[in-house]
Amino acid sequence: MVLQNRRLRSGLASLVAALTLILLLAACQTPAPAGTPTGAPAAVPTAAGSKPTAEADPEPSDEATQAPTFAPSAGAKLVIYSGRSETLVAPLIEQFRKETGLDAEVRYGGTSELAATIMEEGKNSPADVFFAQDAGAPGALAAAGRLVRLPDAVLNQVDRRYRDDNGHWVGTSGRARVVVYNTNQLKESDLPNSIWGFTDPKWKGKLGWAPTNGSFQAFVTALRLLEGEDKARQWLEAMIANEIKTYPNNDAITEAVSAGEIEAGFVNHYYVLEIGSAHPNDFHAAIHHLTAGDAGSLVNVASAGIVNTAAHQEAALKFIEFLLSPEAQTYFATKTWEYPLAAGVAPDPTLRPIGELKAPTVDLSDLKDLSGTLTLLQDVGALD
């Protein structure tokens, strides 16, 4: 355990340094004309979309803690850096290959880590597409001029709330922050409507979180934006004082809640549906949506953008168009239980409609200060 903690501290320190580099480079860069990242055209050429068919159910997997791997394919024409886990999106990428005839190399890893890698690789980065778990890391890359502006025809398929203000990334699927609770121990009416309600001492030792998870970090970034640095620190310190238990990922939190190890935890909604579907006979957990409009009900997105040094921009655009196609959006709705973002595809009927969620008003493009969030989490002791 000591060795594991040392490795975690070392890895987090490297990530903080790399993300700080991203933001420093962004701050020092001379702004390019609107929509024109350095070294890249204003927009990639329009390419025809493709229509996949959803394949086998991916097993539940956390997307922010996966170790990077590189799976090359002979004669690949496209290189995808994916912060989305292999178990979730590999069937979809395989369908892209079949539908388009284009091959792809995929590097899987944590979203923040892969963003830092693209920055470190500079003009020599082999990445064509950045497929991210959230909006924060693409925002950091866009601020540094490392993403190409996408065509309006692609951007306009998604509501303005779920794409970059300047067009450098587009949301591909949505996910809501929720509280998962044990249905044997609690009624939904027992749960507060705000994240601040969980600072009450009555929740001491009964809650779980995953500070190393990218979506949790995006939630903390949103909390900092909405309520300020001091209030974010206050909430984190109050949760630690309440002896909140730390888990490696959202899967582990959900399983711990179902097993009665803890009574509730902070996760993305779709983990609850994935695990519940896989274990319908012995699953004892449900979703609670917070209604106070704070960061605890943040609606974030998986997103995609084209790297400004991409060698295969047309193929990269085809991939992003593919992610927004009806078949791919249906895959997200039916296989990963996320919210489809392109028009014409309905979410799983068991989900609360995205328009009815009491989500805070946050510009997802502003969730780019990941280094500040990691520093805060370390300062308060949420990350060892």
Buried (B, 14 or more C-beta within 10 A) or exposed (E): EEEEEEEBEEEBEEBBEBBBBBBEBBEEBEEBEEBBBBEBEBBBEEBEBBEBEBBEBBEBBBBBBBEBEEEEEEEBBBBBBBBBBBBBBBBBBBBBBEBBEBBBBBBBBBBBBBBBBBBEBEEEBBBBBBBBBBBBBBBBBBBBBBBBBBBEEBBBBBBEBBBBEBBBBBBBBBBBBBBBBBBEBBEEEEBBBBBBBBBEEEBEEBBBBBBBBBBBBBBBBBBBBBBEEEEBBBBBBBBBEBEBBBBBBBBBBBBBBBEEBBBBBBBBBBBBBBBBEEBEEEBBBBBBBBEBBBBBBBBBBBBBBBBBBBBBBBBBBBBBBBBBBBBBBBBBBBBBBBBBBBEEBEBBEEBBEBEEBBBBEBEBBBBBBBBBBBBBBBEBEBBB
